[in-house]
Amino acid sequence: MENSLEGGAPEGVLVVGAGIIGVCCAIALREAGLSVTLVDRGPPGNEASKGNAGCLAASEITPMAAPGMLWKVPRWLLDPLGPLSLRPAHLLKALPWFLRFLATGRTETVSRLTAGLAPLSQASWELWPGLAERAGIADQITTKGSLTVYETEAAFQADAEDRALKARHGVPHQVLTAAELAELEPDLAPRFKRAVLFPRWAHVTDPYRIVLKLLAHALELGVTLESGEVAAIEKNGKARHLRLTDGRILAGSKVVIAGGVWSKPLCEALGASVLLESERGYNTTLPTPGITLNHPITSAEGKFVLTPLAIGLRVGGAAEFAGTEAPPNYKRSDALLTLARRLVPGVKEEGAVQWMGHRPSTPDSLPVIGRHPADPKGVLLAFGHGHLGLTNAPGTAALIAALATDGEPPFNPAPFIVERFAS
Ligand SMILES: Cc1cc2nc3c(=O)[nH]c(=O)nc-3n(C[C@H](O)[C@H](O)[C@H](O)COP(=O)(O)OP(=O)(O)OC[C@H]3O[C@@H](n4cnc5c(N)ncnc54)[C@H](O)[C@@H]3O)c2cc1C
């Protein structure tokens, strides 16, 4: 029936997007006693949350734009195996994002953003075990830390400031010799001069399994799932309506926009601009790699990660700026695999599966979590988690639940407000 109210609860919360962020928000809102409807246009968990590297990377509290990065960008763009690519057709559209990104790389800005992100990361790290326990997925998470490996002393020294900044915010690390690394990871090629162990890091069996299990837990708690594409968010007296593209309307008292990179048009239609780009990432999963890694391994020089998932060894990384519509360029996955062979030379590649996903990235690497300025009581924002959506989902959800119930925020919410893009 066209334009009739067909779903939602008048006092309930409507969450747009059933990726890891929307699902975790739905759980936290439900646990706070609210009635919740989760809406997604596609199969739940099927976008960025499906194929990521599966890391709870709570050590990663510094923004992507590092001091001095400006000078590396041209070299990266020219290198076919480099970590960064930009399709020329997308350059003009992404220019405001890039200008802000480059401005972020100043030392004092990096310090300020790290101070903002660290409490979200800390809260999420503390919340993950309880959430996993309640959802019955504690056995899907391995907490052994991660290793960053360095082929040159120069690359190790270049990261010294980043390690020091993390340490100032309580993120521990341990520097390892080549011999200590070989003992921990005997299947790695003996080419590394140094390694750093970050204990505050876990990895999951399969990120897709995690988001689906969390969704099942949300449904058990009484969350309702609706299939449909949200075209508009409307205010109607005390109610908020989601107008779906098929003509249906869902009603509630609040809306949470958690649509990943597709949140931008919904947020901007209500009058708050946001710098949000798809930072397309690629990976290849090798189901029977024939080698064993005990930790996720980050190549400092190659800027990619090897994660030993239960479904195989996942080789992932890359940052490609080409918008959400351009088809994947799996040469990026091939390039990552070429780099990975240097780390694990004997790796078996039969049955390899390639994947591309859209990281919802802001130029300052902080997500947008907070109230929509045009409708602070009715519309909450939870998107833009970039490289760290799986990592920071529980802390995000806790803040959203606090805002929805006018409760005490679990950490300082100021760094995450969308108004930071207004200037
Ligand atoms: C290669 C790669 C590796 C990564 N590795 C890691 C990692 O190891 N650790 C980590 O923490 N993070 C990692 N990330 C980042 C992480 O995957 C994302 O930050 C996270 O998945 C974002 O979750 P989300 O719920 O915001 O978005 P998504 O998972 O993209 O979900 C958004 C959902 O909203 C729905 N939606 C959007 N608009 C609408 C609408 N109008 N109507 C209805 N539904 C809508 C979509 O259908 C989708 O299901 C990685 C990302 C990539 C690409």
The ligand as a Gaussian input file, in Angstrom:
#p B3LYP/6-31G(d) Opt

LIG

0 1
 C       39.965000      -4.308000       2.466000
 C       39.370000      -3.841000       3.781000
 C       39.932000      -4.304000       4.968000
 C       39.439000      -3.858000       6.190000
 N       39.931000      -4.388000       7.354000
 C       39.426000      -4.012000       8.548000
 C       39.884000      -4.611000       9.754000
 O       40.713000      -5.523000       9.750000
 N       39.375000      -4.154000      10.932000
 C       38.436000      -3.162000      10.979000
 O       38.047000      -2.758000      12.067000
 N       37.928000      -2.625000       9.851000
 C       38.396000      -3.031000       8.634000
 N       37.911000      -2.479000       7.480000
 C       36.901000      -1.438000       7.581000
 C       35.520000      -1.991000       7.893000
 O       35.229000      -3.050000       7.006000
 C       34.474000      -0.876000       7.757000
 O       34.869000       0.262000       8.502000
 C       33.122000      -1.342000       8.294000
 O       32.760000      -2.563000       7.709000
 C       32.047000      -0.291000       8.023000
 O       30.847000      -0.810000       8.509000
 P       29.467000      -0.074000       8.259000
 O       28.436000      -0.854000       8.957000
 O       29.622000       1.374000       8.569000
 O       29.287000      -0.113000       6.659000
 P       28.865000      -1.297000       5.678000
 O       29.390000      -2.603000       6.114000
 O       29.238000      -0.852000       4.300000
 O       27.304000      -1.365000       5.832000
 C       26.443000      -0.343000       5.426000
 C       25.083000      -0.965000       5.175000
 O       24.133000       0.077000       4.961000
 C       23.254000      -0.330000       3.943000
 N       22.689000       0.887000       3.369000
 C       23.371000       1.968000       2.923000
 N       22.516000       2.913000       2.485000
 C       21.273000       2.426000       2.645000
 C       19.972000       2.933000       2.364000
 N       19.780000       4.150000       1.811000
 N       18.905000       2.150000       2.634000
 C       19.071000       0.915000       3.199000
 N       20.271000       0.388000       3.470000
 C       21.365000       1.137000       3.204000
 C       24.156000      -1.112000       2.980000
 O       23.376000      -1.983000       2.168000
 C       25.072000      -1.851000       3.945000
 O       24.591000      -3.131000       4.284000
 C       38.367000      -2.925000       6.236000
 C       37.782000      -2.502000       5.038000
 C       38.253000      -2.952000       3.821000
 C       37.580000      -2.513000       2.562000

